[in-house]
Amino acid sequence: MTANPNSNGQVPGGTGTGASPSAGAGAARTDPAGAAGPAHAAPPPRALPGGGETRRHTLIAIVLDKPGVLNRVSSLMRARNFNIDSLAVSRTDQPDVSRMTITLHGDDVAVEQAAKQLYRLIDVLKVQDVTSDSTIGQELALVKIRATESTRGEILKLVDLAKGRVLDVADESIVAEVTGPESDVDQFVALVRGYGIKELVRTGAVVMSRGSSSIEEAVKR
C-alpha cells in the first residue's frame, strides 16, 4: 500500500497522531455522580439580637457593695434597650457583697449578650441566667386598700385567704402584706382592686435555685 503524501502520517478519518476525538473528549469528562461537593459547607445563619421570640428572663448578679454599681448595671440595660420589670437588691452573707435579681423581657440572644457584658462590668463578680432553671421565686407586696364599714369584713377575708397579714387598720383603709410567687401577688391585687387601692408597693421577685448548688459559694473569696 502506498501512503498518501498529503496525509502527514495521519490515519485517514483521524486527527493528530491517530487518537480518536471521542476518546480524548471522554477522558476529560467528569462523572456528575462522582463530582465532589464544596470544600466547606456554609454555616447556618446566626441569630441576631432582637430577632427571636421575646420572653421573660431572670438574671442573678453577685456584685461588690460599692457606690455606683447599681447605676452601671441599670445604665447597661437601658443602653441595650431592655425594659426592666423588676430589680431587687439585697446584702448577702458576705458583708461586702450584694445580690441583684433582675427580671426583664428580651429574646435569648440579646439577653445572653447583655449578661456577658454585665459580667465585664467593674465590681460584678458573677452573672447567671436562671430562666430555665428550677427555682424558688417570692415577692412581697404592701397594699393599702380603701375600706368602709360595709367592706372591711370582706377585705379581711380576702387577706386571710391569700395567707397575708393585716399590718394596719384605719377608718378608711387597711394595709395588707402579701408574700408569695408573683402570680399569687398579682391575683390578690386583682381581687382587691375593686375596693380601691390607695397605695401599692412591691419588692420585685427574689429568686433562688433549688438544690445544693449556690451562686454565692462560687464567688466566695
Secondary structure, DSSP 4 states (H G I P E B T S, - for coil): ----TTSTTPPTT--TTS--HHHHHHHH---GGG----SSPPPPPPPPTTSS--EEEEEEEEEE--TTHHHHHHHHHHHTT--EEEEEEEE-SSTTEEEEEEEEEE-HHHHHHHHHHHHTSTTEEEEEE-TTS-EEEEEEEEEEEE--TTTHHHHHHHHHHTT-EEEEE-SSEEEEEEEE-HHHHHHHHHHHGGG-EEEEEE---EEEESSS--TTGGG--
